[in-house]
Amino acid sequence: MPRRVLLHVSNHGFGHAARCGVLARALMDTGEVERLVVAVPRSYARFFEGTAQDPRVSFLDVETDLGIPLAPGEFEPDARRVARALDAWVSSFERLLEESVAALGPRPPDLVVVDASALGCELAARIGAPAVVVSNFEWHAQYVGLGLSGPSVERIRRAYASVRLFLRYPFFLPSDALAHVPTRDVPACTRRPDPVEAARIASGLPSPRVLFTLGGLITLCTPIRLERFRGSVIFTQGIAVEAPRAARVVDLSASGTNMQSYLGAADLVVTKAGWSTVAEAAAARKPLLVVRRPGVPEDKSMLAGLEARGLARGVDLGEVPGGLMELVESGLAPTPGLPCDPDAVARECLSLV
């Protein structure tokens, strides 16, 4: 039976939209979706280019998530500031729910696929549709891990506990809120580099080629300095790298260049423990150097899983130069990789109704 589906996408950073753009395409490719509404702020629409021209797809421009907000230059979250922001965010739920229900109209979706946001879970309950959470974590576990408690945290917990199914990506953060929800493990759902474009870029960059990326939320105040590195350095927004002996330095921080092609060209990816970039690199069998953020619950759990599978090495921020050189000198062999099957994830989502 054709389904009307709402894909509720967290706007906390770019990674959620990146993976949901892939999931949106996979949902439509099943041929079982009559209508797909993507709830995501307009500024993230570029991640949905694969479905934007499909007449069956529409967008709901709404703020969807708080996440763990960071101040400019902040690498580790300030728990007290997060608590204040969370209280303000939860107090806005009624307004956001009313706006979303009105925008969905008289024939609302009959299934809600929630990327990570508790608001999406509440919206599903408001319109009387079953909800499936598809994620590697939920925010209640993150907030509790930061030491937060109180009415706002409890409301977040109840929202997750109300869903019908949890589809759990690899490297998941254990969840008390979803502990009693039926759970299925699914493969990764990530973007994949274009091999032809990646090879073209690689041909113009002396090896070893190292990509530095920290996502869209973090801005480091101090550049990472590589004194001995002689290959090619590529870095994206929020991070600067000084490598006086490098053969090439590619600065993507101010451009809209598709990072995927550079990830495909890289011999090593340096990033934080954000699931989407980590999964993209792991699926492409790229060695990972993962920068720990002390105090962030997701990071510890994810890094443990990555190291156990031989996919990554973890370092503190100040250890990046030394850790990078050790990996480079070890040869940077491809990793065992990570299974990636967006079609399988889409089928699991639709199994709920």
BELPEPE-V119917 format. One record per residue. PHI is phi in radians with two decimals (* if undefined). BURIAL is 1 if it has 9 or more other C-alpha atoms within 8 Angstrom, else 0. Layout:
BEGIN
phi->PHI burial->BURIAL
phi->PHI burial->BURIAL
END
This chain:
BEGIN
phi->* burial->0
phi->-1.02 burial->0
phi->-2.14 burial->1
phi->-1.79 burial->1
phi->-2.12 burial->1
phi->-1.86 burial->1
phi->-1.77 burial->1
phi->-1.73 burial->1
phi->-1.86 burial->1
phi->-1.12 burial->1
phi->-1.73 burial->1
phi->-1.50 burial->1
phi->1.43 burial->1
phi->-1.58 burial->1
phi->-1.09 burial->1
phi->-1.11 burial->1
phi->-1.15 burial->1
phi->-1.07 burial->1
phi->-1.28 burial->1
phi->-1.29 burial->1
phi->-1.08 burial->1
phi->-1.19 burial->1
phi->-1.14 burial->1
phi->-1.02 burial->1
phi->-1.10 burial->1
phi->-1.15 burial->1
phi->-1.07 burial->1
phi->-1.21 burial->1
phi->-1.23 burial->0
phi->-1.18 burial->1
phi->1.32 burial->0
phi->-1.85 burial->1
phi->-1.88 burial->1
phi->-1.34 burial->1
phi->-2.62 burial->1
phi->-2.13 burial->1
phi->-1.88 burial->1
phi->-1.83 burial->1
phi->-1.59 burial->1
phi->-2.87 burial->1
phi->-1.00 burial->1
phi->-0.97 burial->0
phi->-1.15 burial->0
phi->-1.77 burial->1
phi->-1.09 burial->1
phi->-1.10 burial->0
phi->-1.38 burial->1
phi->-2.05 burial->1
phi->-1.06 burial->1
phi->-1.20 burial->1
phi->-2.18 burial->1
phi->-1.05 burial->0
phi->-1.59 burial->0
phi->-1.32 burial->0
phi->-1.12 burial->0
phi->-1.47 burial->0
phi->-1.94 burial->1
phi->-2.35 burial->1
phi->-2.18 burial->0
phi->-1.94 burial->1
phi->-1.42 burial->0
phi->-2.60 burial->1
phi->-1.20 burial->0
phi->-2.01 burial->1
phi->-2.77 burial->1
phi->-1.79 burial->1
phi->1.20 burial->0
phi->-2.02 burial->0
phi->-1.19 burial->0
phi->-2.13 burial->1
phi->-1.37 burial->0
phi->-0.95 burial->0
phi->1.45 burial->0
phi->-1.54 burial->1
phi->-1.81 burial->1
phi->-1.97 burial->1
phi->-1.22 burial->1
phi->-1.63 burial->0
phi->-1.03 burial->1
phi->-1.16 burial->0
phi->-1.25 burial->0
phi->-1.09 burial->1
phi->-1.07 burial->1
phi->-1.15 burial->0
phi->-1.14 burial->1
phi->-1.14 burial->1
phi->-1.05 burial->1
phi->-1.14 burial->0
phi->-1.12 burial->1
phi->-1.13 burial->0
phi->-1.16 burial->0
phi->-1.59 burial->0
phi->-1.00 burial->1
phi->-1.04 burial->0
phi->-1.09 burial->0
phi->-1.16 burial->1
phi->-1.15 burial->1
phi->-1.08 burial->0
phi->-1.12 burial->0
phi->-1.20 burial->1
phi->-1.07 burial->1
phi->-1.10 burial->0
phi->-1.20 burial->0
phi->-1.27 burial->1
phi->1.42 burial->0
phi->-1.32 burial->0
phi->-2.11 burial->0
phi->-1.23 burial->1
phi->-1.06 burial->1
phi->-1.80 burial->1
phi->-2.66 burial->1
phi->-2.05 burial->1
phi->-1.77 burial->1
phi->-1.81 burial->1
phi->-1.22 burial->1
phi->-2.78 burial->1
phi->-1.37 burial->1
phi->-1.12 burial->1
phi->-1.07 burial->1
phi->-1.09 burial->1
phi->-1.13 burial->1
phi->-1.17 burial->1
phi->-1.11 burial->1
phi->-1.03 burial->1
phi->-1.10 burial->1
phi->-1.13 burial->1
phi->-1.66 burial->1
phi->1.30 burial->0
phi->-1.95 burial->1
phi->-1.19 burial->1
phi->-2.15 burial->1
phi->-2.14 burial->1
phi->-1.61 burial->1
phi->-2.13 burial->1
phi->-2.88 burial->1
phi->-1.83 burial->1
phi->-2.86 burial->1
phi->-2.32 burial->1
phi->-1.24 burial->1
phi->-1.03 burial->1
phi->-1.10 burial->1
phi->-1.15 burial->1
phi->-1.16 burial->1
phi->-1.08 burial->1
phi->-1.12 burial->1
phi->-1.47 burial->1
phi->1.61 burial->0
phi->-1.49 burial->1
phi->-2.71 burial->1
phi->1.96 burial->0
phi->-1.03 burial->0
phi->-1.16 burial->1
phi->-1.13 burial->1
phi->-1.17 burial->1
phi->-1.14 burial->0
phi->-1.07 burial->1
phi->-1.04 burial->1
phi->-1.09 burial->1
phi->-1.06 burial->1
phi->-1.16 burial->1
phi->-1.13 burial->1
phi->-1.46 burial->0
phi->-1.37 burial->1
phi->-1.61 burial->1
phi->-2.70 burial->1
phi->-2.08 burial->1
phi->-1.71 burial->1
phi->-1.85 burial->1
phi->-1.27 burial->1
phi->-1.03 burial->1
phi->1.08 burial->1
phi->-1.40 burial->1
phi->-1.59 burial->1
phi->-0.93 burial->0
phi->-2.24 burial->1
phi->-1.34 burial->0
phi->-1.10 burial->1
phi->-1.79 burial->1
phi->-1.08 burial->0
phi->-1.80 burial->0
phi->-1.64 burial->1
phi->-0.91 burial->0
phi->-2.22 burial->0
phi->-2.27 burial->0
phi->-1.45 burial->0
phi->-2.22 burial->1
phi->-1.26 burial->1
phi->-1.15 burial->1
phi->-2.31 burial->1
phi->-2.42 burial->1
phi->-1.24 burial->1
phi->-2.19 burial->0
phi->-1.15 burial->1
phi->-1.28 burial->1
phi->-1.12 burial->0
phi->-1.21 burial->0
phi->-1.19 burial->1
phi->-1.08 burial->1
phi->-1.15 burial->1
phi->-1.09 burial->0
phi->-1.14 burial->1
phi->-1.05 burial->1
phi->-1.14 burial->0
phi->-1.75 burial->0
phi->-2.15 burial->1
phi->-1.05 burial->1
phi->-1.52 burial->0
phi->-1.32 burial->1
phi->-1.85 burial->1
phi->-2.09 burial->1
phi->-1.77 burial->1
phi->-1.87 burial->1
phi->-2.66 burial->1
phi->-2.12 burial->1
phi->1.46 burial->1
phi->-1.74 burial->0
phi->-1.89 burial->1
phi->-1.82 burial->1
phi->-2.22 burial->1
phi->-1.42 burial->1
phi->-1.40 burial->0
phi->-2.01 burial->0
phi->-1.12 burial->1
phi->-1.46 burial->1
phi->-1.92 burial->0
phi->-1.96 burial->1
phi->-1.34 burial->0
phi->-1.82 burial->0
phi->-1.26 burial->1
phi->-2.14 burial->1
phi->-1.60 burial->1
phi->-1.94 burial->1
phi->-1.94 burial->1
phi->-2.20 burial->1
phi->-2.43 burial->1
phi->-1.90 burial->1
phi->-1.10 burial->1
phi->1.50 burial->1
phi->-2.55 burial->1
phi->-2.17 burial->1
phi->-2.22 burial->1
phi->-1.89 burial->0
phi->-2.40 burial->1
phi->-1.08 burial->0
phi->-1.82 burial->0
phi->-1.17 burial->1
phi->-1.27 burial->0
phi->-2.53 burial->1
phi->-2.20 burial->1
phi->-1.96 burial->0
phi->-1.72 burial->0
phi->-1.78 burial->1
phi->-1.18 burial->1
phi->-1.98 burial->0
phi->-2.06 burial->0
phi->-1.73 burial->0
phi->-1.07 burial->0
phi->-1.18 burial->0
phi->-1.14 burial->0
phi->-1.02 burial->1
phi->-1.14 burial->1
phi->-1.26 burial->1
phi->-1.09 burial->1
phi->-1.13 burial->1
phi->-1.47 burial->1
phi->-1.29 burial->1
phi->-1.69 burial->1
phi->-2.68 burial->1
phi->-2.05 burial->1
phi->-1.88 burial->1
phi->-2.72 burial->1
phi->-1.51 burial->1
phi->-1.50 burial->1
phi->-1.55 burial->1
phi->-1.06 burial->1
phi->-1.14 burial->1
phi->-1.13 burial->1
phi->-1.05 burial->1
phi->-1.17 burial->1
phi->-1.06 burial->1
phi->-1.19 burial->1
phi->-1.13 burial->1
phi->-1.11 burial->1
phi->-1.51 burial->1
phi->1.11 burial->1
phi->-1.57 burial->1
phi->-1.02 burial->1
phi->-2.11 burial->1
phi->-1.98 burial->1
phi->-1.82 burial->1
phi->-1.51 burial->1
phi->-1.25 burial->1
phi->-2.02 burial->1
phi->-0.96 burial->0
phi->1.64 burial->0
phi->-1.69 burial->1
phi->-1.00 burial->1
phi->-1.02 burial->1
phi->-1.09 burial->1
phi->-1.10 burial->1
phi->-1.14 burial->1
phi->-1.14 burial->1
phi->-1.12 burial->1
phi->-1.06 burial->0
phi->-1.18 burial->1
phi->-1.11 burial->1
phi->-1.17 burial->1
phi->-1.12 burial->0
phi->-1.63 burial->0
phi->1.24 burial->0
phi->-1.80 burial->1
phi->-2.75 burial->1
phi->-2.18 burial->1
phi->-1.73 burial->1
phi->-2.48 burial->1
phi->-1.33 burial->1
phi->-0.99 burial->0
phi->-1.25 burial->0
phi->-1.65 burial->0
phi->-1.01 burial->1
phi->-1.01 burial->1
phi->-1.16 burial->0
phi->-1.11 burial->1
phi->-1.09 burial->1
phi->-1.14 burial->1
phi->-1.11 burial->0
phi->-1.18 burial->1
phi->-1.04 burial->1
phi->-1.22 burial->0
phi->-1.44 burial->0
phi->1.97 burial->0
phi->0.91 burial->1
phi->-1.25 burial->0
phi->-1.00 burial->0
phi->-1.50 burial->1
phi->-1.09 burial->0
phi->1.54 burial->1
phi->-2.43 burial->1
phi->-1.04 burial->0
phi->-2.31 burial->1
phi->-2.56 burial->1
phi->-1.01 burial->1
phi->-1.10 burial->1
phi->-1.14 burial->1
phi->-1.12 burial->1
phi->-1.08 burial->1
phi->-1.11 burial->1
phi->-1.13 burial->1
phi->-1.02 burial->1
phi->-1.34 burial->0
phi->-1.23 burial->0
phi->-1.29 burial->1
phi->-2.27 burial->0
END
